[in-house]
Amino acid sequence: MLIPKRFHFTKQLRLFALRLEGQDMFVIQRTFADIATQENGPPEFIFAIGTMDQGRFHVLWWKQNTEDEEERLLGTIRLKSGREFLVTVVNDPESQSFRVYGIRDGQLLLIYSGGGSSC
């Protein structure tokens, strides 16, 4: 029910529920580990963040590079101030980096993206 019809292959999708800044959210992902044994070539890597609105999945963030960049949920961070952030790890053939998502003015935003010495 949560999966949009445009996903051509839903078997290896993982769904995570989390709460960020008081908002219930869902992360949908498909990574290399989920499709490593696929015989017909791997389907696209998937990473999406969304909410449920009136029984429908509303996409807040959709990763555009679905062919060679794998993004995975790493965890959430809660600061002493009460602010909360979602942290992911991104792997591509040449590097590894991190992304931090947060809520600003009620909207989900990419707050930070980088790795190595910029972390």
Biopython code that builds the backbone (N, CA, C, O; Angstrom):
import numpy as np
from Bio.PDB.StructureBuilder import StructureBuilder

atoms = [
    (1, "MET", "N", (0.812, -1.196, 0.000)),
    (1, "MET", "CA", (0.000, 0.000, 0.000)),
    (1, "MET", "C", (0.859, 1.265, 0.000)),
    (1, "MET", "O", (0.470, 2.280, -0.578)),
    (2, "LEU", "N", (2.040, 1.204, 0.655)),
    (2, "LEU", "CA", (2.897, 2.382, 0.727)),
    (2, "LEU", "C", (3.715, 2.591, -0.541)),
    (2, "LEU", "O", (4.243, 3.682, -0.758)),
    (3, "ILE", "N", (3.830, 1.576, -1.374)),
    (3, "ILE", "CA", (4.731, 1.630, -2.509)),
    (3, "ILE", "C", (4.043, 2.246, -3.718)),
    (3, "ILE", "O", (3.028, 1.720, -4.175)),
    (4, "PRO", "N", (4.569, 3.349, -4.250)),
    (4, "PRO", "CA", (3.981, 3.922, -5.465)),
    (4, "PRO", "C", (4.034, 2.925, -6.622)),
    (4, "PRO", "O", (4.955, 2.112, -6.689)),
    (5, "LYS", "N", (3.072, 2.974, -7.523)),
    (5, "LYS", "CA", (2.985, 2.027, -8.622)),
    (5, "LYS", "C", (4.150, 2.124, -9.586)),
    (5, "LYS", "O", (4.380, 1.176, -10.337)),
    (6, "ARG", "N", (4.892, 3.207, -9.608)),
    (6, "ARG", "CA", (5.983, 3.339, -10.567)),
    (6, "ARG", "C", (7.189, 2.480, -10.202)),
    (6, "ARG", "O", (8.078, 2.320, -11.038)),
    (7, "PHE", "N", (7.263, 1.918, -8.994)),
    (7, "PHE", "CA", (8.325, 0.975, -8.661)),
    (7, "PHE", "C", (8.097, -0.284, -9.463)),
    (7, "PHE", "O", (7.059, -0.927, -9.306)),
    (8, "HIS", "N", (9.034, -0.658, -10.317)),
    (8, "HIS", "CA", (8.845, -1.825, -11.161)),
    (8, "HIS", "C", (9.148, -3.124, -10.428)),
    (8, "HIS", "O", (8.766, -4.190, -10.910)),
    (9, "PHE", "N", (9.816, -3.076, -9.288)),
    (9, "PHE", "CA", (10.156, -4.283, -8.565)),
    (9, "PHE", "C", (10.168, -3.954, -7.084)),
    (9, "PHE", "O", (11.048, -3.226, -6.623)),
    (10, "THR", "N", (9.212, -4.473, -6.330)),
    (10, "THR", "CA", (9.067, -4.079, -4.933)),
    (10, "THR", "C", (9.532, -5.127, -3.939)),
    (10, "THR", "O", (9.507, -4.870, -2.736)),
    (11, "LYS", "N", (9.952, -6.287, -4.393)),
    (11, "LYS", "CA", (10.267, -7.376, -3.481)),
    (11, "LYS", "C", (11.387, -7.044, -2.499)),
    (11, "LYS", "O", (11.274, -7.376, -1.319)),
    (12, "GLN", "N", (12.455, -6.406, -2.944)),
    (12, "GLN", "CA", (13.589, -6.148, -2.064)),
    (12, "GLN", "C", (13.618, -4.738, -1.482)),
    (12, "GLN", "O", (14.697, -4.234, -1.171)),
    (13, "LEU", "N", (12.500, -4.106, -1.329)),
    (13, "LEU", "CA", (12.467, -2.786, -0.699)),
    (13, "LEU", "C", (12.388, -2.940, 0.813)),
    (13, "LEU", "O", (11.706, -3.828, 1.323)),
    (14, "ARG", "N", (13.083, -2.077, 1.511)),
    (14, "ARG", "CA", (13.012, -2.049, 2.980)),
    (14, "ARG", "C", (12.282, -0.782, 3.394)),
    (14, "ARG", "O", (12.455, 0.276, 2.789)),
    (15, "LEU", "N", (11.482, -0.901, 4.409)),
    (15, "LEU", "CA", (10.694, 0.224, 4.908)),
    (15, "LEU", "C", (11.039, 0.448, 6.363)),
    (15, "LEU", "O", (10.982, -0.481, 7.169)),
    (16, "PHE", "N", (11.398, 1.681, 6.708)),
    (16, "PHE", "CA", (11.722, 2.058, 8.075)),
    (16, "PHE", "C", (10.788, 3.184, 8.504)),
    (16, "PHE", "O", (10.556, 4.126, 7.746)),
    (17, "ALA", "N", (10.260, 3.089, 9.702)),
    (17, "ALA", "CA", (9.424, 4.154, 10.255)),
    (17, "ALA", "C", (10.255, 4.909, 11.291)),
    (17, "ALA", "O", (10.973, 4.299, 12.083)),
    (18, "LEU", "N", (10.152, 6.233, 11.279)),
    (18, "LEU", "CA", (10.873, 7.036, 12.259)),
    (18, "LEU", "C", (10.096, 8.317, 12.543)),
    (18, "LEU", "O", (9.180, 8.690, 11.810)),
    (19, "ARG", "N", (10.480, 8.960, 13.600)),
    (19, "ARG", "CA", (9.869, 10.235, 13.983)),
    (19, "ARG", "C", (10.984, 11.279, 13.989)),
    (19, "ARG", "O", (12.016, 11.094, 14.634)),
    (20, "LEU", "N", (10.766, 12.370, 13.270)),
    (20, "LEU", "CA", (11.771, 13.422, 13.145)),
    (20, "LEU", "C", (11.092, 14.755, 13.398)),
    (20, "LEU", "O", (10.168, 15.141, 12.682)),
    (21, "GLU", "N", (11.558, 15.455, 14.426)),
    (21, "GLU", "CA", (10.987, 16.762, 14.784)),
    (21, "GLU", "C", (9.465, 16.684, 14.947)),
    (21, "GLU", "O", (8.741, 17.589, 14.531)),
    (22, "GLY", "N", (8.990, 15.596, 15.556)),
    (22, "GLY", "CA", (7.562, 15.450, 15.813)),
    (22, "GLY", "C", (6.733, 14.973, 14.634)),
    (22, "GLY", "O", (5.513, 14.855, 14.748)),
    (23, "GLN", "N", (7.375, 14.696, 13.497)),
    (23, "GLN", "CA", (6.662, 14.221, 12.311)),
    (23, "GLN", "C", (6.971, 12.744, 12.075)),
    (23, "GLN", "O", (8.134, 12.339, 12.088)),
    (24, "ASP", "N", (5.920, 11.939, 11.859)),
    (24, "ASP", "CA", (6.109, 10.535, 11.507)),
    (24, "ASP", "C", (6.532, 10.454, 10.051)),
    (24, "ASP", "O", (5.882, 11.024, 9.174)),
    (25, "MET", "N", (7.628, 9.742, 9.794)),
    (25, "MET", "CA", (8.158, 9.620, 8.439)),
    (25, "MET", "C", (8.497, 8.171, 8.154)),
    (25, "MET", "O", (8.620, 7.345, 9.058)),
    (26, "PHE", "N", (8.644, 7.886, 6.866)),
    (26, "PHE", "CA", (9.038, 6.561, 6.413)),
    (26, "PHE", "C", (10.214, 6.712, 5.459)),
    (26, "PHE", "O", (10.265, 7.643, 4.654)),
    (27, "VAL", "N", (11.152, 5.785, 5.562)),
    (27, "VAL", "CA", (12.265, 5.711, 4.625)),
    (27, "VAL", "C", (12.101, 4.408, 3.854)),
    (27, "VAL", "O", (11.940, 3.343, 4.450)),
    (28, "ILE", "N", (12.143, 4.495, 2.539)),
    (28, "ILE", "CA", (12.108, 3.324, 1.672)),
    (28, "ILE", "C", (13.451, 3.252, 0.979)),
    (28, "ILE", "O", (13.906, 4.231, 0.387)),
    (29, "GLN", "N", (14.087, 2.087, 1.051)),
    (29, "GLN", "CA", (15.393, 1.962, 0.413)),
    (29, "GLN", "C", (15.564, 0.576, -0.200)),
    (29, "GLN", "O", (14.979, -0.407, 0.256)),
    (30, "ARG", "N", (16.375, 0.531, -1.235)),
    (30, "ARG", "CA", (16.832, -0.727, -1.823)),
    (30, "ARG", "C", (18.320, -0.518, -2.099)),
    (30, "ARG", "O", (18.706, 0.399, -2.824)),
    (31, "THR", "N", (19.150, -1.384, -1.509)),
    (31, "THR", "CA", (20.596, -1.232, -1.588)),
    (31, "THR", "C", (21.219, -2.440, -2.273)),
    (31, "THR", "O", (20.537, -3.410, -2.602)),
    (32, "PHE", "N", (22.516, -2.361, -2.480)),
    (32, "PHE", "CA", (23.235, -3.476, -3.095)),
    (32, "PHE", "C", (23.035, -4.759, -2.306)),
    (32, "PHE", "O", (22.849, -5.819, -2.903)),
    (33, "ALA", "N", (23.069, -4.693, -0.990)),
    (33, "ALA", "CA", (22.892, -5.888, -0.157)),
    (33, "ALA", "C", (21.531, -6.538, -0.393)),
    (33, "ALA", "O", (21.398, -7.755, -0.265)),
    (34, "ASP", "N", (20.524, -5.745, -0.734)),
    (34, "ASP", "CA", (19.181, -6.274, -0.967)),
    (34, "ASP", "C", (19.064, -6.969, -2.318)),
    (34, "ASP", "O", (18.204, -7.833, -2.487)),
    (35, "ILE", "N", (19.906, -6.613, -3.282)),
    (35, "ILE", "CA", (19.747, -7.127, -4.650)),
    (35, "ILE", "C", (20.970, -7.856, -5.172)),
    (35, "ILE", "O", (21.031, -8.165, -6.362)),
    (36, "ALA", "N", (21.947, -8.141, -4.322)),
    (36, "ALA", "CA", (23.210, -8.730, -4.777)),
    (36, "ALA", "C", (23.021, -10.069, -5.469)),
    (36, "ALA", "O", (23.825, -10.423, -6.331)),
    (37, "THR", "N", (21.999, -10.816, -5.126)),
    (37, "THR", "CA", (21.807, -12.138, -5.721)),
    (37, "THR", "C", (20.765, -12.135, -6.836)),
    (37, "THR", "O", (20.365, -13.201, -7.304)),
    (38, "GLN", "N", (20.327, -10.976, -7.261)),
    (38, "GLN", "CA", (19.332, -10.844, -8.337)),
    (38, "GLN", "C", (19.906, -11.381, -9.644)),
    (38, "GLN", "O", (21.013, -11.001, -10.025)),
    (39, "GLU", "N", (19.184, -12.251, -10.336)),
    (39, "GLU", "CA", (19.692, -12.882, -11.556)),
    (39, "GLU", "C", (19.560, -12.003, -12.803)),
    (39, "GLU", "O", (20.443, -12.053, -13.659)),
    (40, "ASN", "N", (18.539, -11.228, -12.940)),
    (40, "ASN", "CA", (18.279, -10.454, -14.156)),
    (40, "ASN", "C", (18.902, -9.073, -14.118)),
    (40, "ASN", "O", (18.352, -8.137, -14.699)),
    (41, "GLY", "N", (20.000, -8.926, -13.467)),
    (41, "GLY", "CA", (20.613, -7.604, -13.349)),
    (41, "GLY", "C", (19.908, -6.822, -12.256)),
    (41, "GLY", "O", (18.705, -6.981, -12.049)),
    (42, "PRO", "N", (20.644, -5.987, -11.564)),
    (42, "PRO", "CA", (20.036, -5.285, -10.428)),
    (42, "PRO", "C", (19.040, -4.221, -10.860)),
    (42, "PRO", "O", (19.291, -3.483, -11.813)),
    (43, "PRO", "N", (17.913, -4.136, -10.167)),
    (43, "PRO", "CA", (17.031, -2.997, -10.396)),
    (43, "PRO", "C", (17.669, -1.744, -9.787)),
    (43, "PRO", "O", (18.726, -1.823, -9.162)),
    (44, "GLU", "N", (17.044, -0.630, -9.966)),
    (44, "GLU", "CA", (17.596, 0.627, -9.484)),
    (44, "GLU", "C", (17.717, 0.647, -7.957)),
    (44, "GLU", "O", (16.903, 0.069, -7.237)),
    (45, "PHE", "N", (18.780, 1.344, -7.488)),
    (45, "PHE", "CA", (18.871, 1.623, -6.060)),
    (45, "PHE", "C", (17.781, 2.641, -5.746)),
    (45, "PHE", "O", (17.536, 3.557, -6.530)),
    (46, "ILE", "N", (17.137, 2.481, -4.615)),
    (46, "ILE", "CA", (16.026, 3.351, -4.241)),
    (46, "ILE", "C", (16.328, 3.969, -2.884)),
    (46, "ILE", "O", (16.809, 3.281, -1.983)),
    (47, "PHE", "N", (16.054, 5.245, -2.730)),
    (47, "PHE", "CA", (16.073, 5.893, -1.422)),
    (47, "PHE", "C", (15.047, 7.015, -1.460)),
    (47, "PHE", "O", (15.174, 7.959, -2.239)),
    (48, "ALA", "N", (14.039, 6.907, -0.621)),
    (48, "ALA", "CA", (12.985, 7.918, -0.567)),
    (48, "ALA", "C", (12.593, 8.145, 0.889)),
    (48, "ALA", "O", (12.622, 7.228, 1.710)),
    (49, "ILE", "N", (12.232, 9.368, 1.183)),
    (49, "ILE", "CA", (11.708, 9.739, 2.502)),
    (49, "ILE", "C", (10.320, 10.316, 2.269)),
    (49, "ILE", "O", (10.125, 11.127, 1.364)),
    (50, "GLY", "N", (9.363, 9.901, 3.079)),
    (50, "GLY", "CA", (8.011, 10.406, 2.886)),
    (50, "GLY", "C", (7.166, 10.299, 4.133)),
    (50, "GLY", "O", (7.622, 9.831, 5.177)),
    (51, "THR", "N", (5.936, 10.738, 4.009)),
    (51, "THR", "CA", (4.961, 10.673, 5.087)),
    (51, "THR", "C", (3.667, 10.065, 4.544)),
    (51, "THR", "O", (3.485, 9.937, 3.333)),
    (52, "MET", "N", (2.809, 9.709, 5.430)),
    (52, "MET", "CA", (1.479, 9.249, 5.030)),
    (52, "MET", "C", (0.523, 10.425, 5.192)),
    (52, "MET", "O", (0.525, 11.094, 6.225)),
    (53, "ASP", "N", (-0.286, 10.674, 4.178)),
    (53, "ASP", "CA", (-1.257, 11.751, 4.196)),
    (53, "ASP", "C", (-2.565, 11.217, 3.628)),
    (53, "ASP", "O", (-2.654, 10.920, 2.436)),
    (54, "GLN", "N", (-3.563, 11.099, 4.469)),
    (54, "GLN", "CA", (-4.885, 10.591, 4.087)),
    (54, "GLN", "C", (-4.782, 9.235, 3.395)),
    (54, "GLN", "O", (-5.420, 8.997, 2.369)),
    (55, "GLY", "N", (-3.962, 8.346, 3.975)),
    (55, "GLY", "CA", (-3.831, 6.997, 3.453)),
    (55, "GLY", "C", (-2.947, 6.853, 2.235)),
    (55, "GLY", "O", (-2.881, 5.768, 1.658)),
    (56, "ARG", "N", (-2.262, 7.913, 1.819)),
    (56, "ARG", "CA", (-1.379, 7.862, 0.644)),
    (56, "ARG", "C", (0.030, 8.263, 1.049)),
    (56, "ARG", "O", (0.228, 9.096, 1.933)),
    (57, "PHE", "N", (1.005, 7.652, 0.384)),
    (57, "PHE", "CA", (2.402, 7.967, 0.638)),
    (57, "PHE", "C", (2.758, 9.255, -0.090)),
    (57, "PHE", "O", (2.603, 9.349, -1.308)),
    (58, "HIS", "N", (3.232, 10.240, 0.649)),
    (58, "HIS", "CA", (3.614, 11.539, 0.093)),
    (58, "HIS", "C", (5.143, 11.632, 0.132)),
    (58, "HIS", "O", (5.733, 11.637, 1.213)),
    (59, "VAL", "N", (5.784, 11.707, -1.028)),
    (59, "VAL", "CA", (7.245, 11.741, -1.126)),
    (59, "VAL", "C", (7.757, 13.131, -0.764)),
    (59, "VAL", "O", (7.342, 14.133, -1.346)),
    (60, "LEU", "N", (8.672, 13.171, 0.214)),
    (60, "LEU", "CA", (9.333, 14.416, 0.604)),
    (60, "LEU", "C", (10.718, 14.532, -0.020)),
    (60, "LEU", "O", (11.187, 15.633, -0.310)),
    (61, "TRP", "N", (11.375, 13.381, -0.227)),
    (61, "TRP", "CA", (12.710, 13.373, -0.803)),
    (61, "TRP", "C", (12.866, 12.115, -1.639)),
    (61, "TRP", "O", (12.524, 11.022, -1.187)),
    (62, "TRP", "N", (13.379, 12.258, -2.854)),
    (62, "TRP", "CA", (13.612, 11.124, -3.746)),
    (62, "TRP", "C", (15.025, 11.249, -4.298)),
    (62, "TRP", "O", (15.358, 12.257, -4.921)),
    (63, "LYS", "N", (15.857, 10.243, -4.077)),
    (63, "LYS", "CA", (17.220, 10.260, -4.590)),
    (63, "LYS", "C", (17.182, 10.097, -6.097)),
    (63, "LYS", "O", (16.588, 9.148, -6.607)),
    (64, "GLN", "N", (17.813, 11.019, -6.812)),
    (64, "GLN", "CA", (17.756, 11.035, -8.267)),
    (64, "GLN", "C", (18.703, 10.031, -8.928)),
    (64, "GLN", "O", (18.325, 9.398, -9.913)),
    (65, "ASN", "N", (19.918, 9.870, -8.413)),
    (65, "ASN", "CA", (20.889, 8.956, -9.014)),
    (65, "ASN", "C", (20.595, 7.542, -8.523)),
    (65, "ASN", "O", (20.996, 7.172, -7.419)),
    (66, "THR", "N", (19.898, 6.752, -9.336)),
    (66, "THR", "CA", (19.478, 5.418, -8.909)),
    (66, "THR", "C", (20.305, 4.314, -9.557)),
    (66, "THR", "O", (20.016, 3.135, -9.353)),
    (67, "GLU", "N", (21.327, 4.669, -10.335)),
    (67, "GLU", "CA", (22.074, 3.644, -11.048)),
    (67, "GLU", "C", (23.375, 3.232, -10.378)),
    (67, "GLU", "O", (23.666, 2.038, -10.305)),
    (68, "ASP", "N", (24.163, 4.173, -9.890)),
    (68, "ASP", "CA", (25.448, 3.779, -9.305)),
    (68, "ASP", "C", (25.694, 4.374, -7.927)),
    (68, "ASP", "O", (26.793, 4.237, -7.390)),
    (69, "GLU", "N", (24.714, 5.021, -7.351)),
    (69, "GLU", "CA", (24.881, 5.631, -6.037)),
    (69, "GLU", "C", (23.893, 5.001, -5.074)),
    (69, "GLU", "O", (22.680, 5.107, -5.252)),
    (70, "GLU", "N", (24.423, 4.347, -4.056)),
    (70, "GLU", "CA", (23.601, 3.659, -3.067)),
    (70, "GLU", "C", (23.523, 4.513, -1.800)),
    (70, "GLU", "O", (24.554, 4.883, -1.238)),
    (71, "GLU", "N", (22.320, 4.822, -1.353)),
    (71, "GLU", "CA", (22.139, 5.587, -0.117)),
    (71, "GLU", "C", (21.407, 4.708, 0.884)),
    (71, "GLU", "O", (20.396, 4.086, 0.559)),
    (72, "ARG", "N", (21.931, 4.664, 2.112)),
    (72, "ARG", "CA", (21.347, 3.829, 3.158)),
    (72, "ARG", "C", (21.138, 4.627, 4.433)),
    (72, "ARG", "O", (21.926, 5.511, 4.772)),
    (73, "LEU", "N", (20.077, 4.302, 5.121)),
    (73, "LEU", "CA", (19.788, 4.904, 6.415)),
    (73, "LEU", "C", (20.849, 4.481, 7.413)),
    (73, "LEU", "O", (21.128, 3.291, 7.564)),
    (74, "LEU", "N", (21.444, 5.453, 8.096)),
    (74, "LEU", "CA", (22.445, 5.171, 9.120)),
    (74, "LEU", "C", (21.837, 5.324, 10.507)),
    (74, "LEU", "O", (22.068, 4.489, 11.382)),
    (75, "GLY", "N", (21.064, 6.382, 10.715)),
    (75, "GLY", "CA", (20.441, 6.596, 12.016)),
    (75, "GLY", "C", (19.941, 8.017, 12.170)),
    (75, "GLY", "O", (19.939, 8.803, 11.223)),
    (76, "THR", "N", (19.519, 8.327, 13.381)),
    (76, "THR", "CA", (19.085, 9.684, 13.690)),
    (76, "THR", "C", (19.934, 10.219, 14.836)),
    (76, "THR", "O", (20.464, 9.462, 15.649)),
    (77, "ILE", "N", (20.046, 11.522, 14.876)),
    (77, "ILE", "CA", (20.795, 12.212, 15.936)),
    (77, "ILE", "C", (19.849, 13.202, 16.587)),
    (77, "ILE", "O", (19.137, 13.938, 15.903)),
    (78, "ARG", "N", (19.846, 13.216, 17.910)),
    (78, "ARG", "CA", (19.055, 14.212, 18.638)),
    (78, "ARG", "C", (20.012, 15.044, 19.483)),
    (78, "ARG", "O", (20.724, 14.520, 20.339)),
    (79, "LEU", "N", (20.015, 16.347, 19.227)),
    (79, "LEU", "CA", (20.880, 17.265, 19.964)),
    (79, "LEU", "C", (20.253, 17.623, 21.304)),
    (79, "LEU", "O", (19.057, 17.417, 21.509)),
    (80, "LYS", "N", (21.062, 18.161, 22.216)),
    (80, "LYS", "CA", (20.539, 18.595, 23.515)),
    (80, "LYS", "C", (19.458, 19.658, 23.361)),
    (80, "LYS", "O", (18.572, 19.775, 24.207)),
    (81, "SER", "N", (19.530, 20.426, 22.289)),
    (81, "SER", "CA", (18.548, 21.480, 22.031)),
    (81, "SER", "C", (17.186, 20.909, 21.630)),
    (81, "SER", "O", (16.190, 21.632, 21.595)),
    (82, "GLY", "N", (17.150, 19.590, 21.324)),
    (82, "GLY", "CA", (15.907, 18.966, 20.897)),
    (82, "GLY", "C", (15.797, 18.788, 19.397)),
    (82, "GLY", "O", (14.916, 18.065, 18.932)),
    (83, "ARG", "N", (16.663, 19.425, 18.625)),
    (83, "ARG", "CA", (16.661, 19.263, 17.163)),
    (83, "ARG", "C", (17.054, 17.840, 16.806)),
    (83, "ARG", "O", (17.902, 17.236, 17.463)),
    (84, "GLU", "N", (16.431, 17.309, 15.762)),
    (84, "GLU", "CA", (16.693, 15.945, 15.330)),
    (84, "GLU", "C", (17.082, 15.934, 13.855)),
    (84, "GLU", "O", (16.587, 16.737, 13.064)),
    (85, "PHE", "N", (17.973, 15.015, 13.501)),
    (85, "PHE", "CA", (18.470, 14.911, 12.140)),
    (85, "PHE", "C", (18.537, 13.447, 11.727)),
    (85, "PHE", "O", (18.791, 12.566, 12.549)),
    (86, "LEU", "N", (18.308, 13.204, 10.458)),
    (86, "LEU", "CA", (18.412, 11.885, 9.854)),
    (86, "LEU", "C", (19.756, 11.817, 9.134)),
    (86, "LEU", "O", (20.084, 12.712, 8.356)),
    (87, "VAL", "N", (20.541, 10.762, 9.385)),
    (87, "VAL", "CA", (21.865, 10.623, 8.790)),
    (87, "VAL", "C", (21.877, 9.392, 7.892)),
    (87, "VAL", "O", (21.426, 8.316, 8.285)),
    (88, "THR", "N", (22.401, 9.565, 6.674)),
    (88, "THR", "CA", (22.524, 8.450, 5.741)),
    (88, "THR", "C", (23.967, 8.346, 5.266)),
    (88, "THR", "O", (24.736, 9.303, 5.363)),
    (89, "VAL", "N", (24.321, 7.185, 4.758)),
    (89, "VAL", "CA", (25.631, 6.974, 4.155)),
    (89, "VAL", "C", (25.409, 6.716, 2.666)),
    (89, "VAL", "O", (24.497, 5.982, 2.284)),
    (90, "VAL", "N", (26.247, 7.325, 1.835)),
    (90, "VAL", "CA", (26.129, 7.230, 0.381)),
    (90, "VAL", "C", (27.412, 6.603, -0.171)),
    (90, "VAL", "O", (28.517, 7.082, 0.084)),
    (91, "ASN", "N", (27.238, 5.529, -0.927)),
    (91, "ASN", "CA", (28.375, 4.862, -1.572)),
    (91, "ASN", "C", (28.195, 4.921, -3.077)),
    (91, "ASN", "O", (27.108, 4.662, -3.593)),
    (92, "ASP", "N", (29.261, 5.262, -3.777)),
    (92, "ASP", "CA", (29.281, 5.147, -5.228)),
    (92, "ASP", "C", (30.598, 4.455, -5.585)),
    (92, "ASP", "O", (31.400, 4.196, -4.687)),
    (93, "PRO", "N", (30.848, 4.150, -6.838)),
    (93, "PRO", "CA", (32.062, 3.405, -7.184)),
    (93, "PRO", "C", (33.369, 4.078, -6.768)),
    (93, "PRO", "O", (34.394, 3.406, -6.657)),
    (94, "GLU", "N", (33.353, 5.382, -6.539)),
    (94, "GLU", "CA", (34.602, 6.091, -6.250)),
    (94, "GLU", "C", (34.717, 6.661, -4.849)),
    (94, "GLU", "O", (35.806, 7.081, -4.456)),
    (95, "SER", "N", (33.633, 6.692, -4.078)),
    (95, "SER", "CA", (33.724, 7.362, -2.787)),
    (95, "SER", "C", (32.622, 6.929, -1.827)),
    (95, "SER", "O", (31.712, 6.177, -2.177)),
    (96, "GLN", "N", (32.742, 7.429, -0.619)),
    (96, "GLN", "CA", (31.712, 7.270, 0.406)),
    (96, "GLN", "C", (31.518, 8.631, 1.060)),
    (96, "GLN", "O", (32.487, 9.338, 1.338)),
    (97, "SER", "N", (30.265, 8.995, 1.303)),
    (97, "SER", "CA", (29.987, 10.269, 1.948)),
    (97, "SER", "C", (28.771, 10.111, 2.846)),
    (97, "SER", "O", (28.176, 9.037, 2.929)),
    (98, "PHE", "N", (28.418, 11.184, 3.508)),
    (98, "PHE", "CA", (27.274, 11.186, 4.413)),
    (98, "PHE", "C", (26.325, 12.307, 4.034)),
    (98, "PHE", "O", (26.743, 13.331, 3.494)),
    (99, "ARG", "N", (25.067, 12.113, 4.315)),
    (99, "ARG", "CA", (24.066, 13.162, 4.138)),
    (99, "ARG", "C", (23.296, 13.299, 5.442)),
    (99, "ARG", "O", (23.016, 12.320, 6.134)),
    (100, "VAL", "N", (22.965, 14.534, 5.751)),
    (100, "VAL", "CA", (22.186, 14.828, 6.951)),
    (100, "VAL", "C", (20.938, 15.584, 6.514)),
    (100, "VAL", "O", (21.029, 16.621, 5.856)),
    (101, "TYR", "N", (19.788, 15.066, 6.878)),
    (101, "TYR", "CA", (18.506, 15.684, 6.563)),
    (101, "TYR", "C", (17.904, 16.231, 7.854)),
    (101, "TYR", "O", (18.049, 15.637, 8.922)),
    (102, "GLY", "N", (17.237, 17.353, 7.739)),
    (102, "GLY", "CA", (16.584, 17.951, 8.891)),
    (102, "GLY", "C", (15.315, 18.665, 8.476)),
    (102, "GLY", "O", (15.024, 18.834, 7.291)),
    (103, "ILE", "N", (14.570, 19.078, 9.485)),
    (103, "ILE", "CA", (13.323, 19.807, 9.265)),
    (103, "ILE", "C", (13.592, 21.281, 9.526)),
    (103, "ILE", "O", (14.087, 21.652, 10.590)),
    (104, "ARG", "N", (13.266, 22.115, 8.553)),
    (104, "ARG", "CA", (13.386, 23.565, 8.713)),
    (104, "ARG", "C", (12.097, 24.186, 8.198)),
    (104, "ARG", "O", (11.704, 23.943, 7.057)),
    (105, "ASP", "N", (11.442, 24.979, 9.023)),
    (105, "ASP", "CA", (10.165, 25.610, 8.679)),
    (105, "ASP", "C", (9.140, 24.578, 8.217)),
    (105, "ASP", "O", (8.350, 24.834, 7.308)),
    (106, "GLY", "N", (9.165, 23.401, 8.860)),
    (106, "GLY", "CA", (8.204, 22.355, 8.555)),
    (106, "GLY", "C", (8.500, 21.540, 7.311)),
    (106, "GLY", "O", (7.723, 20.649, 6.967)),
    (107, "GLN", "N", (9.611, 21.821, 6.622)),
    (107, "GLN", "CA", (9.975, 21.131, 5.384)),
    (107, "GLN", "C", (11.227, 20.281, 5.593)),
    (107, "GLN", "O", (12.149, 20.687, 6.300)),
    (108, "LEU", "N", (11.255, 19.099, 4.975)),
    (108, "LEU", "CA", (12.436, 18.256, 5.006)),
    (108, "LEU", "C", (13.466, 18.802, 4.029)),
    (108, "LEU", "O", (13.161, 19.027, 2.858)),
    (109, "LEU", "N", (14.696, 19.016, 4.517)),
    (109, "LEU", "CA", (15.756, 19.575, 3.678)),
    (109, "LEU", "C", (17.037, 18.774, 3.849)),
    (109, "LEU", "O", (17.289, 18.201, 4.909)),
    (110, "LEU", "N", (17.843, 18.740, 2.794)),
    (110, "LEU", "CA", (19.193, 18.207, 2.885)),
    (110, "LEU", "C", (20.038, 19.283, 3.538)),
    (110, "LEU", "O", (20.239, 20.348, 2.954)),
    (111, "ILE", "N", (20.539, 19.026, 4.745)),
    (111, "ILE", "CA", (21.292, 20.014, 5.518)),
    (111, "ILE", "C", (22.771, 19.952, 5.197)),
    (111, "ILE", "O", (23.443, 20.982, 5.135)),
    (112, "TYR", "N", (23.287, 18.734, 4.990)),
    (112, "TYR", "CA", (24.719, 18.556, 4.775)),
    (112, "TYR", "C", (24.940, 17.358, 3.858)),
    (112, "TYR", "O", (24.230, 16.359, 3.967)),
    (113, "SER", "N", (25.896, 17.444, 2.975)),
    (113, "SER", "CA", (26.314, 16.327, 2.142)),
    (113, "SER", "C", (27.818, 16.403, 1.960)),
    (113, "SER", "O", (28.324, 17.394, 1.433)),
    (114, "GLY", "N", (28.539, 15.382, 2.384)),
    (114, "GLY", "CA", (29.987, 15.394, 2.240)),
    (114, "GLY", "C", (30.607, 14.179, 2.873)),
    (114, "GLY", "O", (29.911, 13.341, 3.446)),
    (115, "GLY", "N", (31.897, 14.083, 2.772)),
    (115, "GLY", "CA", (32.599, 12.949, 3.347)),
    (115, "GLY", "C", (34.081, 13.236, 3.422)),
    (115, "GLY", "O", (34.549, 14.311, 3.048)),
    (116, "GLY", "N", (34.800, 12.260, 3.910)),
    (116, "GLY", "CA", (36.245, 12.417, 4.020)),
    (116, "GLY", "C", (36.618, 13.598, 4.890)),
    (116, "GLY", "O", (36.128, 13.720, 6.013)),
    (117, "SER", "N", (37.470, 14.462, 4.392)),
    (117, "SER", "CA", (37.941, 15.587, 5.199)),
    (117, "SER", "C", (36.881, 16.652, 5.424)),
    (117, "SER", "O", (37.051, 17.504, 6.297)),
    (118, "SER", "N", (35.778, 16.629, 4.654)),
    (118, "SER", "CA", (34.735, 17.657, 4.846)),
    (118, "SER", "C", (33.723, 17.236, 5.905)),
    (118, "SER", "O", (32.803, 17.994, 6.209)),
    (119, "CYS", "N", (33.875, 16.048, 6.468)),
    (119, "CYS", "CA", (32.942, 15.578, 7.502)),
    (119, "CYS", "C", (33.226, 16.224, 8.842)),
    (119, "CYS", "O", (32.537, 15.941, 9.822)),
]
sb = StructureBuilder()
sb.init_structure("model")
sb.init_model(0)
sb.init_chain("A")
sb.init_seg("    ")
for serial, (resi, resn, name, xyz) in enumerate(atoms, 1):
    if name == "N":
        sb.init_residue(resn, " ", resi, " ")
    sb.init_atom(name, np.array(xyz, "f"), 0.0, 1.0, " ", f" {name:<3s}", serial, name[0])
structure = sb.get_structure()
